[in-house]
Amino acid sequence: MIGAKELLKYSTNIRVLYAEDDVKLREDTFRLLSTFFRDISVAENGKRALEMHKQGDFEIIISDYIMPEMDGMELARSIKKTNPEQIFIILSAHDEKQYVDELRKAGVDDFIFKPLNIQQFIQVIHKACVQAAEKKA
């Protein structure tokens, strides 16, 4: 099982875009992400995240699924159209198979389910960071 120390080997030089509309959850998750990443940009909804993506070069995008103006699935589809290799992770309280299948079809690479389980979080983020590091190499 991957631990926090192993994750830190890969995460510190990765640029992350994080989209979440819920203020409290956004602050809490940002603090957790800050444990592993130095460069995190935050968007309050999917529409803003898409704008930020167009202006920046992010190795990993982490997005809530249900947001105003543009949800995580629509955000993933929009980004994957122009950048199919973009690593995209959805944070969601939903885990029904049909829902996960729809998100996979939209290009989502992985999922972190709410409420956050720190071990699942570390595993998913570690996998994404390794993938991002391999792309950089």
C-alpha positions in Angstrom: 0.0 0.0 0.0 1.3 3.4 -1.0 1.9 5.9 1.8 2.3 9.7 2.0 6.1 9.5 1.8 5.9 7.6 -1.4 3.4 10.1 -2.8 5.7 13.0 -1.9 8.4 11.6 -4.2 6.2 12.3 -7.2 3.9 15.1 -6.2 5.9 18.2 -5.4 6.6 19.3 -9.0 3.2 18.6 -10.3 0.8 21.4 -11.3 -2.8 20.7 -10.2 -6.1 22.4 -11.1 -8.8 21.8 -8.5 -12.5 22.6 -9.1 -15.1 22.5 -6.3 -18.1 24.7 -5.7 -18.7 24.0 -2.0 -16.6 26.5 0.0 -16.0 24.4 3.1 -15.1 21.3 1.1 -12.9 23.3 -1.3 -10.9 24.7 1.7 -10.6 21.4 3.4 -9.5 19.5 0.3 -7.1 22.3 -0.7 -5.4 21.9 2.7 -5.1 18.2 2.1 -3.8 18.8 -1.5 -1.3 21.3 -0.1 0.3 18.6 1.9 1.5 17.0 -1.3 1.5 19.7 -4.0 3.2 23.1 -4.1 1.4 24.4 -7.2 -2.4 24.2 -6.9 -4.9 26.5 -8.8 -8.4 26.5 -7.5 -11.7 27.1 -9.4 -15.1 27.6 -7.8 -16.9 25.9 -10.7 -16.4 24.0 -13.9 -16.7 27.0 -16.2 -14.0 28.8 -14.3 -11.8 25.6 -14.3 -12.1 25.4 -18.1 -11.0 29.0 -18.5 -8.0 28.3 -16.2 -7.1 25.1 -18.1 -7.0 27.1 -21.3 -4.5 29.6 -19.7 -2.3 27.1 -17.8 -0.5 23.8 -18.2 -1.7 21.4 -15.5 -0.6 17.9 -15.2 -3.6 16.8 -13.1 -7.1 18.1 -12.9 -9.3 17.2 -9.9 -12.9 18.2 -10.1 -16.1 17.8 -8.1 -18.8 16.2 -10.2 -21.9 18.3 -9.3 -21.2 22.0 -9.8 -23.1 25.0 -11.1 -22.6 26.4 -14.6 -20.6 23.3 -15.8 -20.4 19.9 -14.0 -17.4 17.7 -13.8 -18.5 15.4 -16.7 -19.0 18.4 -19.0 -15.6 19.8 -17.9 -13.9 16.5 -18.6 -15.4 16.2 -22.0 -14.4 19.7 -22.9 -10.8 19.3 -21.8 -10.4 15.8 -23.2 -11.5 17.1 -26.7 -8.5 19.4 -26.9 -6.1 17.4 -24.6 -7.0 13.7 -24.6 -3.9 12.9 -22.5 -4.9 15.2 -19.6 -5.1 13.4 -16.3 -8.6 14.0 -14.9 -9.9 12.8 -11.5 -13.5 13.3 -10.3 -14.4 13.8 -6.6 -17.9 12.5 -6.0 -20.3 11.1 -3.4 -21.8 8.9 -6.1 -20.4 5.5 -6.9 -23.1 3.7 -8.9 -21.7 1.6 -11.7 -23.7 3.5 -14.4 -22.5 6.8 -13.2 -18.8 5.7 -13.2 -19.2 4.2 -16.7 -20.6 7.5 -18.0 -17.6 9.4 -16.5 -15.1 6.9 -18.0 -16.7 7.5 -21.4 -16.3 11.3 -20.8 -12.5 10.7 -20.3 -12.2 10.7 -16.5 -9.2 8.7 -15.5 -10.0 8.0 -11.9 -12.3 8.7 -8.9 -12.0 9.8 -5.3 -15.2 9.1 -3.4 -16.7 11.4 -0.7 -16.4 11.5 2.2 -12.7 11.3 1.6 -10.9 8.2 2.7 -7.3 9.3 3.1 -5.9 5.9 1.9 -8.0 5.9 -1.3 -7.0 9.6 -1.8 -3.3 8.8 -1.6 -3.6 5.8 -3.9 -5.5 7.6 -6.6 -3.3 10.7 -6.4 -0.1 8.6 -6.4 -1.2 6.8 -9.5 -1.9 10.1 -11.3 1.4 11.6 -10.1 3.4 8.6 -11.4 1.5 8.9 -14.7 2.2 12.7 -14.9 5.9 12.1 -14.1 6.2 9.5 -16.8 4.7 12.0 -19.3 7.3 14.6 -18.3 10.2 12.2 -18.7 
